[in-house]
Amino acid sequence: EFTRIVPQRKFDQDSLEGRVSPDGLRAFLVTRTADVRNDKTLYDILLLDLRPELLAGAQPAAPERILRIEATPDNEYRSPFVQDARWVDNQAIVFRGRLSDTPYQVYKLDVVSRRLTQLTFETHGITTFALSADLRRVVYATPIPNPPMAPGARSVVVANKSFWSVKFGQNDLRSQQRRYQFMVAESGSPKPGRTLGGIVNKVGGARVPPISLSPDGRWALIPRNEPSRH
C-alpha cells in the first residue's frame, strides 16, 4: 500500500497554475492510495496552506483532507476517478469525477463547507468541460457510442475498423474509435443539455477535444470536423 500524487493530464503552465487559488494562499493536491485490505482505491483532495509567514518559517501546515472518494472497482491507472481539477475562485474547486462506478460528471467542491455539488447529469459521462465565471453554465463533450458491430449485426469487416475497437470496444467507450458531441447546459440541471454542432471525431493525438468558454458563458470555441480538409 502506498500513496501517489495523481498526475495531471497536461504539465503546462495553465494546469499547474490551476492548482493554486487565485489569491495565492492555498493550493491542492489529488492523491491516490491503495486500500488492499478492503480492495478499494482512496482518492483524496488535500488542501495546502501557502501563507508566506508559514513557508518562510519552514513550518508549513499539514495538508488538510477536504474530500475522499472510495473507488471500486478501479482497474485503469490512466483513468483516475478525479481528473481536471482546478480552482474557479478562492472558495471552490471543480473537477471531473466518478463516484463509485458511475460515469464521469462535473462536480464543484466548496473548500469551506466541504459541500460537493454535482453540476452535470450526462448518461455517458463527461470527457472535457469548461465553466463560465459565475459557474452557471457548463460546456462539455460527451462520448458517443461507436461499437464496431452495428446492433443486430452478426459480422464485422475488420479492415475498416480499429483493432482495439474490434477486440474490446463493443461495449467499452474507451476502446472504441472515439466520437464526441459537444453540449451546453445550466449547471446543476438534470435536464439534457443542448447540442452544439455535429459529432466530432477524435482530433489528432489528443485524448479529448479541447473547449474554451468565454467568462460570461456566451461564446465557446470548439473543434469542428471537416473531412474534406483533413
KEROFI-38057 format. One record per residue: residue in three letters; x, y, z of N, C-alpha, C in turn. Coordinates in nm, 4 decimals. Example, Ala and Ser with C-alpha at 12.3 -4.5 7.8 and 13.67 -1.06 7.14 Angstrom:
# KEROFI-38057
  resn        nu        nv        nw       cau       cav       caw        cu        cv        cw
   ALA    1.3190   -0.5690    0.7800    1.2300   -0.4500    0.7800    1.3200   -0.3300    0.7800
   SER    1.2850   -0.2250    0.7080    1.3670   -0.1060    0.7140    1.2900    0.0030    0.7870
//
This chain:
# KEROFI-38057
  resn        nu        nv        nw       cau       cav       caw        cu        cv        cw
   GLU    0.0843   -0.1189    0.0000    0.0000    0.0000    0.0000    0.0882    0.1244    0.0000
   PHE    0.0553    0.2182   -0.0853    0.1327    0.3417   -0.0913    0.0446    0.4514   -0.1493
   THR    0.0900    0.5738   -0.1339    0.0153    0.6903   -0.1821    0.0959    0.7598   -0.2906
   ARG    0.0271    0.7961   -0.3974    0.0914    0.8685   -0.5067    0.0074    0.9909   -0.5416
   ILE    0.0725    1.0918   -0.5947    0.0022    1.2088   -0.6456   -0.0552    1.1738   -0.7823
   VAL   -0.1831    1.2012   -0.8017   -0.2459    1.1754   -0.9307   -0.1894    1.2741   -1.0318
   PRO   -0.1310    1.2262   -1.1416   -0.0703    1.3177   -1.2382   -0.1755    1.3982   -1.3128
   GLN   -0.1354    1.5157   -1.3544   -0.2224    1.5973   -1.4365   -0.2213    1.5440   -1.5789
   ARG   -0.3279    1.5774   -1.6516   -0.3332    1.5355   -1.7913   -0.2247    1.6055   -1.8724
   LYS   -0.2044    1.7338   -1.8438   -0.1027    1.8115   -1.9140   -0.0131    1.8799   -1.8113
   PHE    0.1148    1.8868   -1.8398    0.2090    1.9531   -1.7495    0.2444    2.0913   -1.8050
   ASP    0.1424    2.1677   -1.8409    0.1664    2.3017   -1.8927    0.1426    2.4046   -1.7821
   GLN    0.1706    2.5298   -1.8148    0.1619    2.6353   -1.7144    0.0193    2.6527   -1.6627
   ASP   -0.0795    2.6464   -1.7516   -0.2175    2.6656   -1.7093   -0.2612    2.5575   -1.6108
   SER   -0.2220    2.4317   -1.6380   -0.2613    2.3232   -1.5492   -0.1973    2.3379   -1.4121
   LEU   -0.0710    2.3797   -1.4102   -0.0023    2.3980   -1.2819   -0.0632    2.5138   -1.2030
   GLU   -0.0911    2.6236   -1.2722   -0.1493    2.7389   -1.2033   -0.2902    2.7085   -1.1544
   GLY   -0.3587    2.6154   -1.2199   -0.4927    2.5798   -1.1770   -0.4967    2.5110   -1.0423
   ARG   -0.3807    2.4635   -0.9928   -0.3754    2.4000   -0.8617   -0.3577    2.5023   -0.7487
   VAL   -0.3324    2.6274   -0.7813   -0.3124    2.7325   -0.6812   -0.4330    2.8261   -0.6852
   SER   -0.4854    2.8620   -0.5673   -0.6016    2.9505   -0.5609   -0.5673    3.0867   -0.6195
   PRO   -0.6672    3.1592   -0.6727   -0.6390    3.2904   -0.7330   -0.5672    3.3868   -0.6405
   ASP   -0.5933    3.3797   -0.5084   -0.5254    3.4714   -0.4169   -0.3858    3.4228   -0.3773
   GLY   -0.3472    3.3047   -0.4238   -0.2134    3.2521   -0.3985   -0.1897    3.1999   -0.2588
   LEU   -0.2929    3.1885   -0.1768   -0.2753    3.1495   -0.0370   -0.2970    3.0008   -0.0123
   ARG   -0.3557    2.9326   -0.1103   -0.3815    2.7894   -0.0937   -0.3572    2.7160   -0.2259
   ALA   -0.3299    2.5875   -0.2130   -0.3174    2.5005   -0.3287   -0.3771    2.3658   -0.2902
   PHE   -0.3901    2.2787   -0.3879   -0.4420    2.1462   -0.3560   -0.3666    2.0398   -0.4346
   LEU   -0.3697    1.9194   -0.3821   -0.3160    1.8018   -0.4495   -0.4233    1.6939   -0.4499
   VAL   -0.4193    1.6096   -0.5516   -0.5050    1.4912   -0.5567   -0.4151    1.3701   -0.5393
   THR   -0.4452    1.2872   -0.4412   -0.3633    1.1682   -0.4165   -0.4476    1.0423   -0.4336
   ARG   -0.3759    0.9346   -0.4568   -0.4397    0.8041   -0.4779   -0.3693    0.7026   -0.3886
   THR   -0.4473    0.6336   -0.3049   -0.3915    0.5382   -0.2094   -0.4581    0.4026   -0.2271
   ALA   -0.3782    0.2970   -0.2267   -0.4326    0.1622   -0.2354   -0.4745    0.1138   -0.0971
   ASP   -0.5997    0.0727   -0.0843   -0.6510    0.0127    0.0385   -0.6688   -0.1361    0.0103
   VAL   -0.5612   -0.2119    0.0281   -0.5604   -0.3527   -0.0088   -0.6559   -0.4338    0.0775
   ARG   -0.6637   -0.4013    0.2044   -0.7485   -0.4780    0.2965   -0.8947   -0.4782    0.2506
   ASN   -0.9428   -0.3635    0.2024   -1.0824   -0.3514    0.1627   -1.1021   -0.3533    0.0118
   ASP   -0.9929   -0.3767   -0.0628   -0.9986   -0.3842   -0.2089   -1.0603   -0.2575   -0.2680
   LYS   -1.0095   -0.1423   -0.2234   -1.0564   -0.0137   -0.2723   -0.9372    0.0761   -0.3041
   THR   -0.9648    0.1798   -0.3800   -0.8672    0.2862   -0.4010   -0.9251    0.4140   -0.3420
   LEU   -0.8457    0.4853   -0.2659   -0.8903    0.6074   -0.1996   -0.8317    0.7288   -0.2701
   TYR   -0.9187    0.8149   -0.3170   -0.8761    0.9408   -0.3784   -0.9043    1.0535   -0.2797
   ASP   -0.8019    1.1311   -0.2487   -0.8158    1.2427   -0.1557   -0.7777    1.3730   -0.2251
   ILE   -0.8531    1.4778   -0.1971   -0.8128    1.6138   -0.2347   -0.7596    1.6795   -0.1080
   LEU   -0.6328    1.7176   -0.1102   -0.5646    1.7738    0.0063   -0.5412    1.9226   -0.0138
   LEU   -0.5769    2.0007    0.0868   -0.5605    2.1450    0.0820   -0.4288    2.1833    0.1481
   LEU   -0.3514    2.2669    0.0810   -0.2205    2.3108    0.1299   -0.2259    2.4595    0.1628
   ASP   -0.1696    2.4973    0.2758   -0.1662    2.6361    0.3200   -0.0374    2.7007    0.2697
   LEU   -0.0490    2.8032    0.1855    0.0682    2.8684    0.1256    0.0940    3.0074    0.1826
   ARG    0.0414    3.0361    0.2998    0.0660    3.1683    0.3570    0.2162    3.1911    0.3740
   PRO    0.2659    3.3046    0.3274    0.4110    3.3286    0.3269    0.4764    3.3142    0.4635
   GLU    0.4079    3.3572    0.5691    0.4703    3.3513    0.7011    0.4960    3.2069    0.7448
   LEU    0.4103    3.1140    0.7017    0.4326    2.9739    0.7359    0.5469    2.9150    0.6543
   LEU    0.5489    2.9477    0.5273    0.6545    2.8931    0.4414    0.7907    2.9524    0.4763
   ALA    0.7934    3.0815    0.5088    0.9200    3.1463    0.5431    0.9792    3.0878    0.6698
   GLY    0.8955    3.0449    0.7623    0.9437    2.9877    0.8864    0.9748    2.8406    0.8770
   ALA    0.9643    2.7846    0.7567    0.9934    2.6421    0.7339    0.9065    2.5519    0.8217
   GLN    0.7861    2.5994    0.8511    0.6924    2.5207    0.9306    0.5556    2.5183    0.8630
   PRO    0.5487    2.4612    0.7438    0.4203    2.4581    0.6728    0.3191    2.3734    0.7478
   ALA    0.1926    2.4129    0.7360    0.0858    2.3370    0.7997    0.0685    2.2026    0.7295
   ALA    0.0233    2.1039    0.8028   -0.0013    1.9716    0.7441   -0.1151    1.9808    0.6433
   PRO   -0.1085    1.9049    0.5340   -0.2181    1.9057    0.4364   -0.3500    1.8671    0.5035
   GLU   -0.4574    1.9315    0.4601   -0.5897    1.9073    0.5163   -0.6771    1.8376    0.4121
   ARG   -0.7295    1.7222    0.4467   -0.8138    1.6498    0.3532   -0.9522    1.7119    0.3508
   ILE   -0.9975    1.7502    0.2299   -1.1288    1.8128    0.2180   -1.2271    1.7260    0.1409
   LEU   -1.1802    1.6179    0.0807   -1.2710    1.5256    0.0127   -1.2028    1.3906   -0.0012
   ARG   -1.2788    1.2839    0.0203   -1.2306    1.1483   -0.0062   -1.3348    1.0746   -0.0891
   ILE   -1.2885    1.0086   -0.1953   -1.3737    0.9249   -0.2799   -1.3202    0.7835   -0.2734
   GLU   -1.4055    0.6888   -0.2379   -1.3686    0.5480   -0.2354   -1.4063    0.4861   -0.3691
   ALA   -1.3066    0.4395   -0.4407   -1.3279    0.3888   -0.5759   -1.3211    0.2365   -0.5781
   THR   -1.4247    0.1754   -0.6304   -1.4273    0.0314   -0.6522   -1.5323    0.0001   -0.7580
   PRO   -1.4988   -0.0695   -0.8650   -1.3627   -0.1112   -0.8976   -1.2822    0.0023   -0.9612
   ASP   -1.1514   -0.0087   -0.9520   -1.0619    0.0919   -1.0086   -0.9485    0.0172   -1.0786
   ASN   -0.9711   -0.0194   -1.2029   -0.8767   -0.1084   -1.2718   -0.8061   -0.0427   -1.3895
   GLU   -0.8063    0.0904   -1.3949   -0.7405    0.1595   -1.5063   -0.6620    0.2769   -1.4508
   TYR   -0.5298    0.2582   -1.4373   -0.4467    0.3608   -1.3736   -0.4509    0.4931   -1.4495
   ARG   -0.4658    0.4853   -1.5824   -0.4650    0.6080   -1.6638   -0.5975    0.6837   -1.6571
   SER   -0.6952    0.6283   -1.5878   -0.8255    0.6950   -1.5758   -0.8625    0.7119   -1.4286
   PRO   -0.7907    0.7975   -1.3566   -0.8223    0.8172   -1.2140   -0.9629    0.8725   -1.1956
   PHE   -1.0193    0.8496   -1.0783   -1.1563    0.8909   -1.0515   -1.1698    1.0415   -1.0308
   VAL   -1.0601    1.1126   -1.0121   -1.0618    1.2591   -1.0016   -0.9668    1.3140   -1.1073
   GLN   -1.0196    1.3943   -1.2001   -0.9396    1.4482   -1.3092   -0.9764    1.5940   -1.3343
   ASP   -0.8846    1.6639   -1.4024   -0.9085    1.8019   -1.4483   -0.9518    1.8937   -1.3351
   ALA   -0.8982    1.8736   -1.2152   -0.9358    1.9571   -1.1012   -0.8688    2.0937   -1.1115
   ARG   -0.9419    2.1981   -1.0745   -0.8869    2.3343   -1.0790   -0.9737    2.4276   -0.9954
   TRP   -0.9098    2.5341   -0.9478   -0.9824    2.6367   -0.8745   -1.0675    2.7181   -0.9720
   VAL   -1.1842    2.7630   -0.9252   -1.2656    2.8563   -1.0037   -1.2762    2.9909   -0.9336
   ASP   -1.2577    2.9925   -0.8029   -1.2425    3.1146   -0.7243   -1.1701    3.0735   -0.5964
   ASN   -1.1638    3.1635   -0.4990   -1.0885    3.1311   -0.3781   -1.1606    3.0347   -0.2848
   GLN   -1.2848    2.9990   -0.3199   -1.3641    2.9158   -0.2299   -1.4050    2.7814   -0.2908
   ALA   -1.3788    2.7587   -0.4176   -1.4334    2.6390   -0.4819   -1.3346    2.5773   -0.5805
   ILE   -1.3408    2.4452   -0.5876   -1.2638    2.3658   -0.6826   -1.3630    2.2868   -0.7675
   VAL   -1.3387    2.2797   -0.8968   -1.4223    2.1973   -0.9848   -1.3354    2.0858   -1.0429
   PHE   -1.3988    1.9731   -1.0753   -1.3251    1.8599   -1.1317   -1.4211    1.7647   -1.2011
   ARG   -1.3633    1.6784   -1.2848   -1.4366    1.5649   -1.3404   -1.4148    1.4474   -1.2472
   GLY   -1.5219    1.3835   -1.2069   -1.5044    1.2755   -1.1116   -1.6044    1.1637   -1.1307
   ARG   -1.5686    1.0498   -1.0733   -1.6582    0.9347   -1.0693   -1.6846    0.9009   -0.9234
   LEU   -1.8102    0.8947   -0.8865   -1.8479    0.8497   -0.7532   -1.8955    0.7063   -0.7654
   SER   -1.8225    0.6157   -0.7036   -1.8464    0.4726   -0.7193   -1.8179    0.4352   -0.8642
   ASP   -1.9094    0.3647   -0.9292   -1.8840    0.3169   -1.0651   -1.9669    0.3933   -1.1673
   THR   -2.0027    0.5168   -1.1372   -2.0823    0.5981   -1.2285   -1.9929    0.6652   -1.3325
   PRO   -2.0488    0.7092   -1.4463   -1.9677    0.7806   -1.5459   -1.9161    0.9127   -1.4895
   TYR   -1.8120    0.9661   -1.5545   -1.7564    1.0946   -1.5125   -1.8609    1.2054   -1.5241
   GLN   -1.8709    1.2856   -1.4178   -1.9540    1.4059   -1.4186   -1.8705    1.5216   -1.3645
   VAL   -1.9207    1.6430   -1.3799   -1.8521    1.7617   -1.3291   -1.9067    1.7925   -1.1896
   TYR   -1.8153    1.8161   -1.0957   -1.8529    1.8458   -0.9577   -1.7864    1.9754   -0.9119
   LYS   -1.8528    2.0413   -0.8175   -1.7954    2.1589   -0.7504   -1.7799    2.1265   -0.6029
   LEU   -1.6616    2.1541   -0.5495   -1.6339    2.1308   -0.4083   -1.6099    2.2644   -0.3395
   ASP   -1.6930    2.2961   -0.2413   -1.6741    2.4165   -0.1599   -1.5690    2.3842   -0.0536
   VAL   -1.4570    2.4548   -0.0554   -1.3469    2.4191    0.0341   -1.3737    2.4615    0.1784
   VAL   -1.4716    2.5480    0.2010   -1.5042    2.5905    0.3366   -1.6067    2.4965    0.3996
   SER   -1.7186    2.4757    0.3320   -1.8252    2.3907    0.3859   -1.8034    2.2432    0.3556
   ARG   -1.7119    2.2122    0.2633   -1.6867    2.0747    0.2170   -1.8058    2.0181    0.1391
   ARG   -1.8944    2.1031    0.0972   -2.0127    2.0574    0.0238   -1.9749    2.0230   -0.1201
   LEU   -2.0178    1.9061   -0.1647   -1.9920    1.8608   -0.3008   -2.1213    1.8699   -0.3806
   THR   -2.1170    1.9405   -0.4943   -2.2350    1.9616   -0.5775   -2.2118    1.9058   -0.7167
   GLN   -2.3033    1.8232   -0.7643   -2.2939    1.7689   -0.8995   -2.3505    1.8702   -0.9980
   LEU   -2.2709    1.9043   -1.1022   -2.3110    2.0083   -1.1970   -2.3631    1.9518   -1.3282
   THR   -2.3303    1.8277   -1.3632   -2.3779    1.7676   -1.4875   -2.4410    1.6318   -1.4587
   PHE   -2.5315    1.5923   -1.5487   -2.6018    1.4645   -1.5362   -2.6103    1.4013   -1.6746
   GLU   -2.4948    1.3655   -1.7291   -2.4872    1.3130   -1.8659   -2.4793    1.1611   -1.8624
   THR   -2.5607    1.0954   -1.9456   -2.5726    0.9492   -1.9433   -2.4393    0.8800   -1.9649
   HIS   -2.3629    0.9241   -2.0661   -2.2364    0.8589   -2.0995   -2.1155    0.9297   -2.0384
   GLY   -2.1404    1.0239   -1.9507   -2.0302    1.0887   -1.8820   -1.9723    1.2064   -1.9580
   ILE   -1.8700    1.2669   -1.8986   -1.8070    1.3889   -1.9491   -1.6598    1.3589   -1.9772
   THR   -1.6104    1.4023   -2.0926   -1.4693    1.3821   -2.1248   -1.3860    1.5091   -2.1089
   THR   -1.4472    1.6239   -2.1239   -1.3794    1.7517   -2.1016   -1.4865    1.8576   -2.0809
   PHE   -1.4519    1.9660   -2.0106   -1.5543    2.0652   -1.9795   -1.4924    2.2017   -1.9590
   ALA   -1.5781    2.3040   -1.9646   -1.5405    2.4416   -1.9314   -1.6613    2.5072   -1.8666
   LEU   -1.6355    2.5968   -1.7714   -1.7415    2.6643   -1.6968   -1.7326    2.8148   -1.7144
   SER   -1.8486    2.8810   -1.7128   -1.8493    3.0262   -1.7134   -1.7992    3.0766   -1.5777
   ALA   -1.7634    3.2029   -1.5720   -1.7048    3.2589   -1.4497   -1.8003    3.2510   -1.3312
   ASP   -1.9304    3.2630   -1.3560   -2.0273    3.2561   -1.2462   -2.0728    3.1134   -1.2166
   LEU   -2.0159    3.0152   -1.2868   -2.0443    2.8724   -1.2673   -2.1872    2.8340   -1.3027
   ARG   -2.2593    2.9200   -1.3714   -2.3994    2.8908   -1.4027   -2.4150    2.8127   -1.5333
   ARG   -2.3137    2.8137   -1.6173   -2.3243    2.7446   -1.7462   -2.2012    2.6569   -1.7660
   VAL   -2.2242    2.5384   -1.8193   -2.1150    2.4450   -1.8446   -2.1251    2.3945   -1.9881
   VAL   -2.0113    2.3953   -2.0561   -1.9994    2.3370   -2.1898   -1.9107    2.2145   -2.1776
   TYR   -1.9516    2.1048   -2.2374   -1.8757    1.9813   -2.2206   -1.8857    1.8942   -2.3444
   ALA   -1.7975    1.7953   -2.3507   -1.8030    1.6940   -2.4560   -1.8391    1.5613   -2.3921
   THR   -1.9296    1.4900   -2.4539   -1.9691    1.3583   -2.4056   -1.9427    1.2554   -2.5149
   PRO   -1.8954    1.1356   -2.4805   -1.8668    1.0347   -2.5833   -1.9952    0.9805   -2.6449
   ILE   -1.9889    0.9536   -2.7736   -2.0997    0.8939   -2.8478   -2.0650    0.7478   -2.8739
   PRO   -2.1482    0.6528   -2.8336   -2.1165    0.5117   -2.8584   -2.0890    0.4851   -3.0063
   ASN   -1.9816    0.4119   -3.0320   -1.9404    0.3808   -3.1690   -1.8916    0.2363   -3.1745
   PRO   -1.9810    0.1397   -3.1458   -1.9374   -0.0004   -3.1435   -1.8978   -0.0481   -3.2820
   PRO   -1.7982   -0.1369   -3.2916   -1.7545   -0.1847   -3.4217   -1.8602   -0.2657   -3.4944
   MET   -1.9528   -0.3253   -3.4210   -2.0587   -0.4035   -3.4837   -2.1923   -0.3366   -3.4582
   ALA   -2.2665   -0.3093   -3.5654   -2.3954   -0.2430   -3.5516   -2.4931   -0.3324   -3.4762
   PRO   -2.5869   -0.2726   -3.4027   -2.6860   -0.3541   -3.3308   -2.7592   -0.4500   -3.4251
   GLY   -2.7651   -0.5763   -3.3881   -2.8316   -0.6764   -3.4696   -2.7439   -0.7422   -3.5730
   ALA   -2.6233   -0.6867   -3.5972   -2.5336   -0.7452   -3.6976   -2.4705   -0.8732   -3.6441
   ARG   -2.4312   -0.9598   -3.7367   -2.3721   -1.0877   -3.6972   -2.2272   -1.0997   -3.7430
   SER   -2.1757   -0.9958   -3.8067   -2.0371   -0.9999   -3.8526   -1.9831   -0.8580   -3.8601
   VAL   -1.8510   -0.8465   -3.8722   -1.7874   -0.7156   -3.8805   -1.6720   -0.7233   -3.9786
   VAL   -1.6552   -0.6211   -4.0616   -1.5415   -0.6114   -4.1532   -1.4272   -0.5450   -4.0764
   VAL   -1.3256   -0.6246   -4.0458   -1.2187   -0.5753   -3.9592   -1.1325   -0.4717   -4.0297
   ALA   -1.1226   -0.4807   -4.1610   -1.0288   -0.3949   -4.2346   -1.0560   -0.2465   -4.2142
   ASN   -1.1819   -0.2081   -4.1939   -1.2107   -0.0648   -4.1793   -1.2430   -0.0263   -4.0357
   LYS   -1.2001   -0.1092   -3.9409   -1.2204   -0.0806   -3.8005   -1.0870   -0.0817   -3.7261
   SER   -1.0835   -0.0085   -3.6166   -0.9663   -0.0134   -3.5298   -0.9545   -0.1520   -3.4675
   PHE   -0.8319   -0.2035   -3.4624   -0.8097   -0.3345   -3.3994   -0.8589   -0.3341   -3.2557
   TRP   -0.8288   -0.2253   -3.1833   -0.8668   -0.2191   -3.0426   -1.0174   -0.2113   -3.0275
   SER   -1.0842   -0.1444   -3.1204   -1.2297   -0.1396   -3.1146   -1.2893   -0.2779   -3.1339
   VAL   -1.2336   -0.3547   -3.2280   -1.2861   -0.4885   -3.2546   -1.2608   -0.5797   -3.1358
   LYS   -1.1437   -0.5678   -3.0745   -1.1085   -0.6582   -2.9652   -1.1839   -0.6266   -2.8368
   PHE   -1.1973   -0.4965   -2.8058   -1.2525   -0.4592   -2.6751   -1.3782   -0.3728   -2.6817
   GLY   -1.4049   -0.3088   -2.7929   -1.4900   -0.1907   -2.7883   -1.6376   -0.2033   -2.8123
   GLN   -1.6939   -0.3233   -2.8211   -1.8369   -0.3309   -2.8471   -1.9179   -0.2587   -2.7388
   ASN   -1.8767   -0.2721   -2.6144   -1.9487   -0.2080   -2.5044   -1.8600   -0.1160   -2.4216
   ASP   -1.7354   -0.0974   -2.4622   -1.6405   -0.0163   -2.3868   -1.6126    0.1123   -2.4635
   LEU   -1.6663    0.2245   -2.4159   -1.6491    0.3519   -2.4862   -1.5031    0.3920   -2.4984
   ARG   -1.4211    0.3518   -2.4010   -1.2805    0.3930   -2.4019   -1.2026    0.3264   -2.5138
   SER   -1.2464    0.2081   -2.5582   -1.1712    0.1335   -2.6594   -1.2233    0.1564   -2.8006
   GLN   -1.3379    0.2185   -2.8146   -1.3944    0.2413   -2.9467   -1.3223    0.3556   -3.0179
   GLN   -1.3363    0.3604   -3.1510   -1.2895    0.4774   -3.2235   -1.3754    0.5944   -3.1772
   ARG   -1.3118    0.6901   -3.1125   -1.3869    0.7854   -3.0308   -1.4550    0.8945   -3.1125
   ARG   -1.5790    0.9209   -3.0715   -1.6587    1.0297   -3.1257   -1.7186    1.1072   -3.0089
   TYR   -1.7348    1.2386   -3.0269   -1.7823    1.3226   -2.9178   -1.8921    1.4162   -2.9670
   GLN   -1.9793    1.4508   -2.8758   -2.0813    1.5522   -2.9009   -2.0647    1.6627   -2.7976
   PHE   -2.0544    1.7857   -2.8450   -2.0456    1.8989   -2.7533   -2.1855    1.9398   -2.7097
   MET   -2.1971    1.9776   -2.5811   -2.3254    2.0133   -2.5213   -2.3081    2.1381   -2.4350
   VAL   -2.4178    2.2088   -2.4142   -2.4195    2.3207   -2.3191   -2.5396    2.3002   -2.2287
   ALA   -2.5201    2.3242   -2.0986   -2.6275    2.3037   -2.0013   -2.6120    2.4036   -1.8879
   GLU   -2.7202    2.4226   -1.8153   -2.7163    2.5033   -1.6944   -2.6630    2.4165   -1.5807
   SER   -2.5684    2.4668   -1.5060   -2.5047    2.3890   -1.4000   -2.6069    2.3387   -1.2993
   GLY   -2.5978    2.2096   -1.2677   -2.6851    2.1505   -1.1688   -2.8200    2.1067   -1.2205
   SER   -2.8513    2.1346   -1.3470   -2.9804    2.0963   -1.4015   -2.9783    1.9508   -1.4472
   PRO   -3.0755    1.8692   -1.4054   -3.0802    1.7299   -1.4512   -3.1336    1.7150   -1.5925
   LYS   -3.1811    1.8240   -1.6539   -3.2348    1.8181   -1.7895   -3.1216    1.7979   -1.8902
   PRO   -3.1509    1.7313   -2.0036   -3.0471    1.7114   -2.1066   -2.9938    1.8447   -2.1583
   GLY   -2.8646    1.8470   -2.1881   -2.8048    1.9675   -2.2427   -2.8434    1.9888   -2.3881
   ARG   -2.8130    2.1062   -2.4397   -2.8391    2.1401   -2.5801   -2.7144    2.1101   -2.6623
   THR   -2.7328    2.0459   -2.7777   -2.6172    2.0086   -2.8605   -2.5571    2.1315   -2.9269
   LEU   -2.4262    2.1278   -2.9448   -2.3525    2.2335   -3.0149   -2.2817    2.1707   -3.1344
   GLY   -2.3305    2.1978   -3.2536   -2.2667    2.1434   -3.3729   -2.2900    1.9938   -3.3861
   GLY   -2.2161    1.9339   -3.4809   -2.2302    1.7916   -3.5076   -2.1324    1.7084   -3.4261
   ILE   -2.1358    1.5789   -3.4511   -2.0465    1.4859   -3.3824   -1.9039    1.5064   -3.4332
   VAL   -1.8089    1.5072   -3.3420   -1.6676    1.5312   -3.3737   -1.5879    1.4054   -3.3442
   ASN   -1.5059    1.3639   -3.4399   -1.4168    1.2505   -3.4166   -1.2964    1.2952   -3.3347
   LYS   -1.2246    1.1989   -3.2834   -1.1020    1.2275   -3.2094   -1.0114    1.3166   -3.2938
   VAL   -0.9584    1.4222   -3.2328   -0.8781    1.5206   -3.3043   -0.7302    1.4927   -3.2828
   GLY   -0.6604    1.4507   -3.3881   -0.5163    1.4265   -3.3792   -0.4820    1.3284   -3.2703
   GLY   -0.3719    1.3575   -3.1980   -0.3280    1.2686   -3.0913   -0.3890    1.3013   -2.9569
   ALA   -0.4752    1.4044   -2.9520   -0.5359    1.4434   -2.8249   -0.6329    1.3367   -2.7777
   ARG   -0.6298    1.3071   -2.6480   -0.7230    1.2088   -2.5927   -0.8654    1.2630   -2.5930
   VAL   -0.8803    1.3910   -2.5712   -1.0127    1.4523   -2.5714   -1.0036    1.5847   -2.6460
   PRO   -1.1124    1.6266   -2.7120   -1.1107    1.7551   -2.7825   -1.1147    1.8707   -2.6846
   PRO   -1.0468    1.9798   -2.7133   -1.0419    2.0935   -2.6201   -1.1664    2.1814   -2.6288
   ILE   -1.1919    2.2563   -2.5227   -1.3013    2.3535   -2.5164   -1.2476    2.4807   -2.4528
   SER   -1.2903    2.5957   -2.5052   -1.2584    2.7232   -2.4429   -1.3873    2.8036   -2.4343
   LEU   -1.4287    2.8376   -2.3122   -1.5547    2.9086   -2.2891   -1.5249    3.0493   -2.2396
   SER   -1.5943    3.1471   -2.2971   -1.5746    3.2848   -2.2528   -1.6230    3.3006   -2.1091
   PRO   -1.5630    3.3929   -2.0310   -1.6004    3.4071   -1.8900   -1.7486    3.4326   -1.8674
   ASP   -1.8157    3.5028   -1.9606   -1.9578    3.5306   -1.9411   -2.0471    3.4155   -1.9857
   GLY   -1.9874    3.3078   -2.0373   -2.0648    3.1913   -2.0777   -2.1412    3.2079   -2.2073
   ARG   -2.1109    3.3138   -2.2840   -2.1867    3.3404   -2.4061   -2.1273    3.2710   -2.5282
   TRP   -1.9956    3.2599   -2.5337   -1.9286    3.2050   -2.6515   -1.8404    3.0870   -2.6118
   ALA   -1.8299    2.9921   -2.7029   -1.7411    2.8766   -2.6808   -1.6659    2.8475   -2.8095
   LEU   -1.5386    2.8123   -2.7942   -1.4571    2.7667   -2.9065   -1.4448    2.6157   -2.8963
   ILE   -1.4881    2.5465   -3.0015   -1.4829    2.4006   -3.0025   -1.4317    2.3539   -3.1382
   PRO   -1.3742    2.2330   -3.1467   -1.3280    2.1813   -3.2757   -1.4462    2.1528   -3.3682
   ARG   -1.4177    2.1519   -3.4957   -1.5184    2.1179   -3.5959   -1.4595    2.0146   -3.6905
   ASN   -1.5416    1.9160   -3.7251   -1.4945    1.8083   -3.8110   -1.5150    1.8462   -3.9572
   GLU   -1.4080    1.8554   -4.0348   -1.4166    1.8876   -4.1773   -1.3334    1.7866   -4.2554
   PRO   -1.3896    1.6675   -4.2850   -1.3128    1.5620   -4.3510   -1.2495    1.6070   -4.4832
   SER   -1.3140    1.6995   -4.5557   -1.2587    1.7421   -4.6836   -1.1289    1.8191   -4.6684
   ARG   -1.1004    1.8688   -4.5494   -0.9787    1.9478   -4.5270   -0.8728    1.8699   -4.4504
   HIS   -0.9004    1.7451   -4.4142   -0.8027    1.6669   -4.3382   -0.6834    1.6335   -4.4275
//
